[in-house]
Amino acid sequence: MTQAQTKAIMQRYWAGDRSVLAEDVVFTDVATGERHEGRDAVVAMLDAFYGEAFDVRPDDAREIVGEGSAAYEATLVGRHVGDCDGVAATGKHVSLPLCVTYRVGDAGILEGRVYFLTEVFRRQVAD
């Protein structure tokens, strides 16, 4: 997988095209070990995070793309609007650091390793 091929896949993904996820993609939350296996499970997890738990936009996003690998780092800024990690919606403003590394192959995105600091989220929405 060349850097140009990897970049083309990742740009589609970062623009919202979930079809570039391989059928057998696996996303792992590095902090908890929780795994989401298969395109449908990963899409459901992404929809729950970005569409249900948070109304956020990336700030100061950085993308790095190599041959068959990529990384995305940003601060997600917005509101906590739904359940996340057992915490019901607070409506509070959040600024959440996020980093995801990706492994990419001919079938698309094969793996995502998510670095999300739940304790930062919990501190920001605490009473």
C-alpha positions as CSV (number, residue, x, y, z in Angstrom):
1,M,0.0,0.0,0.0
2,T,1.6,3.2,-1.1
3,Q,1.4,6.5,0.8
4,A,-0.8,7.9,-2.0
5,Q,-3.2,5.0,-1.8
6,T,-3.3,5.2,2.0
7,K,-3.9,9.0,1.8
8,A,-6.8,8.6,-0.7
9,I,-8.5,6.0,1.6
10,M,-8.0,8.1,4.7
11,Q,-9.2,11.3,3.1
12,R,-12.4,9.6,2.2
13,Y,-12.8,8.3,5.7
14,W,-12.1,11.6,7.4
15,A,-14.7,13.2,5.0
16,G,-17.3,10.7,6.4
17,D,-17.1,7.8,3.9
18,R,-17.5,4.7,6.1
19,S,-17.4,2.4,3.1
20,V,-13.6,2.5,3.3
21,L,-13.7,0.4,6.5
22,A,-12.8,-3.2,5.7
23,E,-15.6,-5.7,6.4
24,D,-13.4,-7.2,9.2
25,V,-12.1,-3.9,10.6
26,V,-11.3,-3.8,14.3
27,F,-11.3,-0.6,16.4
28,T,-9.8,-1.0,19.9
29,D,-10.0,1.5,22.8
30,V,-6.4,1.3,24.0
31,A,-7.3,2.5,27.6
32,T,-10.0,0.0,28.2
33,G,-9.3,-2.8,25.8
34,E,-12.8,-2.6,24.4
35,R,-13.0,-3.9,20.8
36,H,-15.5,-3.2,18.1
37,E,-15.2,-5.9,15.4
38,G,-16.6,-5.6,11.9
39,R,-17.7,-2.7,9.8
40,D,-21.3,-2.6,11.3
41,A,-20.0,-2.6,14.9
42,V,-17.4,0.1,14.2
43,V,-19.9,2.3,12.4
44,A,-22.3,1.9,15.3
45,M,-19.6,2.9,17.8
46,L,-18.7,5.9,15.7
47,D,-22.3,7.0,15.4
48,A,-22.9,6.6,19.1
49,F,-19.8,8.7,19.9
50,Y,-20.2,11.4,17.4
51,G,-23.9,11.4,16.9
52,E,-25.4,10.5,20.3
53,A,-22.9,11.2,23.1
54,F,-21.2,14.4,21.8
55,D,-21.9,17.3,19.5
56,V,-18.3,18.2,18.8
57,R,-16.1,19.4,16.0
58,P,-12.3,18.8,15.7
59,D,-10.0,21.7,16.6
60,D,-6.4,21.8,15.7
61,A,-6.6,18.5,13.8
62,R,-3.5,16.8,12.6
63,E,-3.3,14.0,10.1
64,I,-0.2,11.9,9.3
65,V,-0.2,9.4,6.5
66,G,2.5,6.8,5.7
67,E,2.6,3.6,3.6
68,G,-0.3,1.5,5.0
69,S,-0.6,3.5,8.2
70,A,-2.1,6.8,9.4
71,A,-2.7,8.8,12.5
72,Y,-5.2,11.5,13.5
73,E,-4.9,13.7,16.5
74,A,-7.3,16.5,17.5
75,T,-9.1,18.2,20.3
76,L,-12.8,17.6,20.1
77,V,-14.7,20.7,21.1
78,G,-18.4,21.0,21.8
79,R,-21.1,19.6,24.1
80,H,-21.8,16.4,26.0
81,V,-25.3,15.6,24.7
82,G,-25.8,11.9,25.4
83,D,-24.6,8.9,27.4
84,C,-20.9,8.3,27.4
85,D,-19.2,5.8,29.7
86,G,-22.3,5.7,31.9
87,V,-22.5,9.4,32.3
88,A,-25.9,10.8,31.1
89,A,-26.0,14.0,29.0
90,T,-24.9,17.1,30.9
91,G,-25.0,19.6,28.2
92,K,-21.6,20.8,29.4
93,H,-18.9,22.2,27.1
94,V,-16.1,19.7,26.6
95,S,-12.6,19.9,25.1
96,L,-11.5,16.3,24.6
97,P,-8.1,15.1,23.3
98,L,-8.3,12.3,20.8
99,C,-5.8,10.3,18.9
100,V,-6.4,7.4,16.6
101,T,-3.8,5.3,14.7
102,Y,-4.9,3.3,11.6
103,R,-3.6,0.3,9.7
104,V,-4.7,0.4,6.1
105,G,-4.6,-2.3,3.4
106,D,-6.1,-3.1,0.0
107,A,-9.5,-3.9,1.7
108,G,-9.5,-0.4,3.3
109,I,-9.0,0.5,6.9
110,L,-8.2,-2.7,8.8
111,E,-7.6,-1.4,12.3
112,G,-8.1,1.6,14.4
113,R,-6.4,2.1,17.8
114,V,-8.3,4.8,19.7
115,Y,-6.6,6.9,22.5
116,F,-9.4,8.7,24.3
117,L,-8.8,9.8,27.9
118,T,-12.1,9.0,29.7
119,E,-10.8,10.7,32.9
120,V,-10.5,14.0,31.1
121,F,-14.1,13.7,29.9
122,R,-15.3,12.8,33.4
123,R,-13.5,15.8,35.0
124,Q,-15.0,18.2,32.5
125,V,-18.6,17.0,33.1
126,A,-18.4,16.5,36.9
127,D,-20.7,18.5,39.1
